[in-house]
């Protein structure tokens, strides 16, 4: 028997418009598009197991983003500061 999430998602029209904008933009980073799709599906009443299967990810990942959206709304989908040393990308080689 699938588990039901305690975090029921209901979107305002502004939130739905923003999430739909993110979900169809191919120029956004992949993680932003997937997070938007997760929340849109959750708002349709689809359970975490089904969302995970449709987006080819794990149920725990869907559960995490549903919870963060429930608590912080759109701001919850943004990247948070990570502990540790920041990533350093080497400068491109001169040709």
Backbone as CSV, one residue per row, in Angstrom:
resi,resn,N_x,N_y,N_z,CA_x,CA_y,CA_z,C_x,C_y,C_z
1,UNK,0.841,-1.177,0.000,0.000,0.000,0.000,0.888,1.244,0.000
2,UNK,0.724,2.148,-0.983,1.557,3.348,-1.034,1.277,4.276,0.136
3,UNK,2.319,4.963,0.541,2.172,5.927,1.624,1.581,7.221,1.086
4,UNK,0.798,7.894,1.913,0.234,9.203,1.558,1.092,10.274,2.214
5,UNK,1.402,11.304,1.466,2.203,12.392,2.007,1.346,13.275,2.911
6,UNK,1.873,13.687,4.066,1.125,14.610,4.923,1.167,16.039,4.394
7,UNK,1.974,16.288,3.355,2.152,17.632,2.819,1.313,17.792,1.555
8,UNK,0.071,18.215,1.744,-0.863,18.409,0.638,-0.560,19.758,-0.016
9,UNK,-0.352,19.752,-1.324,0.041,20.956,-2.049,-1.161,21.567,-2.755
10,UNK,-1.413,22.840,-2.465,-2.402,23.635,-3.188,-1.694,24.881,-3.667
11,UNK,-1.800,25.169,-4.962,-1.073,26.280,-5.564,-1.967,27.493,-5.781
12,UNK,-1.390,28.675,-5.563,-2.075,29.891,-5.973,-1.899,30.021,-7.481
13,UNK,-2.634,30.912,-8.098,-2.500,31.082,-9.550,-1.110,31.588,-9.915
14,UNK,-0.534,32.449,-9.089,0.813,32.960,-9.355,1.856,31.843,-9.236
15,UNK,1.717,30.997,-8.220,2.648,29.880,-8.054,2.527,28.896,-9.207
16,UNK,1.301,28.592,-9.605,1.089,27.663,-10.710,1.685,28.215,-12.001
17,UNK,1.512,29.507,-12.233,2.064,30.125,-13.441,3.589,30.061,-13.436
18,UNK,4.195,30.353,-12.303,5.661,30.323,-12.201,6.191,28.902,-12.364
19,UNK,5.550,27.923,-11.733,5.993,26.535,-11.852,5.821,26.015,-13.285
20,UNK,4.734,26.387,-13.932,4.545,25.997,-15.332,5.605,26.634,-16.220
21,UNK,5.962,27.877,-15.936,7.015,28.551,-16.693,8.333,27.811,-16.542
22,UNK,8.648,27.420,-15.306,9.896,26.684,-15.057,9.879,25.300,-15.688
23,UNK,8.745,24.644,-15.676,8.652,23.263,-16.150,8.853,23.126,-17.656
24,UNK,8.587,24.172,-18.416,8.705,24.074,-19.872,9.939,24.779,-20.436
25,UNK,10.719,25.423,-19.584,11.905,26.151,-20.055,13.064,25.184,-20.230
26,UNK,13.526,25.022,-21.434,14.653,24.119,-21.671,15.991,24.794,-21.411
27,UNK,15.987,26.115,-21.149,17.244,26.805,-20.868,17.566,26.846,-19.379
28,UNK,16.635,26.432,-18.549,16.897,26.385,-17.105,17.709,25.137,-16.778
29,UNK,18.429,25.163,-15.657,19.105,23.930,-15.226,18.089,22.805,-15.014
30,UNK,18.524,21.601,-15.307,17.660,20.423,-15.250,16.981,20.282,-13.890
31,UNK,17.729,20.520,-12.804,17.156,20.323,-11.470,15.993,21.273,-11.209
32,UNK,16.021,22.480,-11.761,14.917,23.419,-11.572,13.661,22.952,-12.300
33,UNK,13.835,22.426,-13.491,12.713,21.925,-14.283,12.070,20.734,-13.580
34,UNK,12.882,19.806,-13.105,12.361,18.605,-12.437,11.634,18.968,-11.149
35,UNK,12.192,19.883,-10.378,11.525,20.294,-9.132,10.165,20.909,-9.426
36,UNK,10.090,21.745,-10.440,8.814,22.366,-10.806,7.806,21.295,-11.220
37,UNK,8.240,20.325,-12.013,7.344,19.251,-12.443,6.861,18.428,-11.255
38,UNK,7.753,18.176,-10.290,7.364,17.421,-9.096,6.222,18.119,-8.360
39,UNK,6.366,19.427,-8.168,5.361,20.169,-7.405,4.059,20.275,-8.185
40,UNK,4.136,20.466,-9.496,2.915,20.520,-10.300,2.155,19.200,-10.222
41,UNK,2.867,18.091,-10.274,2.209,16.784,-10.160,1.639,16.577,-8.766
42,UNK,2.373,17.028,-7.751,1.881,16.896,-6.379,0.597,17.699,-6.193
43,UNK,0.527,18.858,-6.828,-0.673,19.692,-6.724,-1.865,19.042,-7.416
44,UNK,-1.605,18.151,-8.373,-2.677,17.428,-9.052,-3.161,16.238,-8.227
45,UNK,-2.496,15.972,-7.091,-2.911,14.883,-6.216,-2.202,13.569,-6.482
46,UNK,-1.170,13.600,-7.304,-0.426,12.381,-7.608,0.491,12.066,-6.430
47,UNK,0.566,10.790,-6.034,1.392,10.434,-4.873,2.877,10.387,-5.254
48,UNK,3.721,10.400,-4.235,5.167,10.475,-4.429,5.728,9.313,-5.238
49,UNK,5.206,8.109,-5.032,5.686,6.946,-5.775,5.445,7.111,-7.275
50,UNK,4.266,7.589,-7.628,3.926,7.779,-9.041,4.748,8.910,-9.658
51,UNK,4.928,10.010,-8.928,5.753,11.121,-9.425,7.171,10.633,-9.671
52,UNK,7.711,9.887,-8.726,9.072,9.361,-8.863,9.189,8.456,-10.087
53,UNK,8.201,7.624,-10.308,8.235,6.729,-11.469,8.167,7.522,-12.772
54,UNK,7.316,8.531,-12.826,7.172,9.331,-14.049,8.422,10.139,-14.365
55,UNK,9.098,10.628,-13.329,10.276,11.476,-13.539,11.584,10.713,-13.396
56,UNK,11.496,9.403,-13.226,12.670,8.539,-13.129,13.629,8.995,-12.025
57,UNK,13.081,9.145,-10.837,13.872,9.519,-9.664,13.385,8.698,-8.476
58,UNK,13.930,8.956,-7.305,13.541,8.194,-6.108,12.405,8.891,-5.363
59,UNK,11.597,8.087,-4.678,10.485,8.620,-3.897,10.971,9.587,-2.827
60,UNK,12.136,9.292,-2.223,12.673,10.149,-1.161,12.988,11.553,-1.672
61,UNK,13.430,11.636,-2.912,13.739,12.939,-3.511,12.450,13.735,-3.700
62,UNK,11.416,13.076,-4.211,10.128,13.742,-4.399,9.586,14.200,-3.053
63,UNK,9.689,13.347,-2.050,9.206,13.677,-0.711,9.932,14.898,-0.144
64,UNK,11.240,14.950,-0.347,12.035,16.084,0.154,11.565,17.393,-0.464
65,UNK,11.382,17.435,-1.790,11.002,18.683,-2.450,9.560,19.051,-2.175
66,UNK,8.695,18.069,-2.005,7.308,18.369,-1.631,7.271,19.036,-0.260
67,UNK,8.044,18.496,0.667,8.090,19.050,2.021,8.669,20.461,2.017
68,UNK,9.764,20.670,1.284,10.375,22.002,1.237,9.440,23.021,0.598
69,UNK,8.717,22.615,-0.445,7.761,23.539,-1.058,6.620,23.839,-0.098
70,UNK,6.130,22.828,0.596,5.030,23.010,1.537,5.403,24.036,2.613
71,UNK,6.647,23.960,3.092,7.089,24.851,4.175,7.482,26.240,3.685
72,UNK,8.201,26.324,2.557,8.775,27.602,2.123,8.236,28.115,0.798
73,UNK,7.275,27.418,0.220,6.686,27.751,-1.081,7.766,27.823,-2.167
74,UNK,7.733,28.776,-3.077,8.688,28.809,-4.198,10.135,28.958,-3.732
75,UNK,10.344,29.673,-2.643,11.708,29.841,-2.119,12.306,28.508,-1.683
76,UNK,11.481,27.552,-1.325,11.960,26.239,-0.907,12.568,25.430,-2.036
77,UNK,12.290,25.811,-3.288,12.831,25.079,-4.426,14.204,25.592,-4.856
78,UNK,14.627,26.713,-4.291,15.932,27.280,-4.636,17.051,26.503,-3.961
79,UNK,18.219,26.597,-4.541,19.401,25.972,-3.949,19.737,26.670,-2.639
80,UNK,20.122,25.901,-1.660,20.559,26.460,-0.375,22.074,26.476,-0.324
81,UNK,22.595,27.296,0.558,24.039,27.346,0.744,24.486,26.015,1.329
82,UNK,25.520,25.460,0.743,26.026,24.170,1.205,27.257,24.402,2.069
83,UNK,27.443,23.550,3.065,28.621,23.707,3.909,29.884,23.307,3.146
84,UNK,30.980,23.815,3.613,32.252,23.435,3.011,32.771,24.467,2.037
85,UNK,33.868,24.123,1.469,34.551,25.006,0.538,33.750,25.128,-0.762
86,UNK,33.609,26.347,-1.291,32.872,26.499,-2.544,33.608,25.844,-3.717
87,UNK,32.861,25.461,-4.710,33.462,24.866,-5.890,34.307,25.907,-6.620
88,UNK,35.411,25.441,-7.166,36.278,26.313,-7.947,36.443,25.671,-9.313
89,UNK,36.067,26.414,-10.336,36.209,25.912,-11.700,37.466,26.525,-12.307
90,UNK,38.315,25.695,-12.897,39.524,26.257,-13.507,39.161,27.141,-14.703
91,UNK,40.004,28.147,-14.938,39.775,29.018,-16.082,39.992,28.225,-17.371
92,UNK,39.247,28.563,-18.417,39.436,27.833,-19.673,40.849,28.011,-20.223
93,UNK,41.349,26.975,-20.829,42.692,27.025,-21.399,42.739,27.995,-22.572
94,UNK,43.847,28.710,-22.678,44.031,29.644,-23.799,44.408,28.862,-25.046
95,UNK,43.812,29.206,-26.159,44.132,28.514,-27.424,44.959,29.379,-28.320
